[in-house]
Amino acid sequence: MPQNLMKSSTDRALSGVCGGIAEFFGISSFIVRLIFFTTPASLWVYILLVWILDEKPSL
């Protein structure tokens, strides 16, 4: 069953985007946050993903 990219409902620092990406790829959310917040251009991508990605339903 394919998994969709969604915001995380459990691993949230701001909006759950980095946690959702980390869960999707099976990596640490710290690494994803480090990439997003040390690269200036990726801030725009982050803001776009906040609006685009759906919330993962909490169980």
Secondary structure as the mmCIF struct_conf table of DSSP 4:
data_model
#
loop_
_struct_conf.conf_type_id
_struct_conf.id
_struct_conf.beg_label_comp_id
_struct_conf.beg_label_asym_id
_struct_conf.beg_label_seq_id
_struct_conf.end_label_comp_id
_struct_conf.end_label_asym_id
_struct_conf.end_label_seq_id
HELX_LH_PP_P HELX_LH_PP_P1 PRO A 2 LEU A 5
STRN STRN1 LYS A 7 LYS A 7
BEND BEND1 SER A 9 ASP A 11
BEND BEND2 ALA A 13 GLY A 16
HELX_RH_AL_P HELX_RH_AL_P1 VAL A 17 PHE A 25
TURN_TY1_P TURN_TY1_P1 GLY A 26 GLY A 26
BEND BEND3 ILE A 27 ILE A 27
HELX_RH_AL_P HELX_RH_AL_P2 SER A 29 THR A 38
BEND BEND4 THR A 39 THR A 39
TURN_TY1_P TURN_TY1_P2 PRO A 40 ALA A 41
HELX_RH_AL_P HELX_RH_AL_P3 SER A 42 ILE A 52
BEND BEND5 LEU A 53 LEU A 53
HELX_LH_PP_P HELX_LH_PP_P2 ASP A 54 ASP A 54
STRN STRN2 GLU A 55 GLU A 55
HELX_LH_PP_P HELX_LH_PP_P3 LYS A 56 SER A 58
#
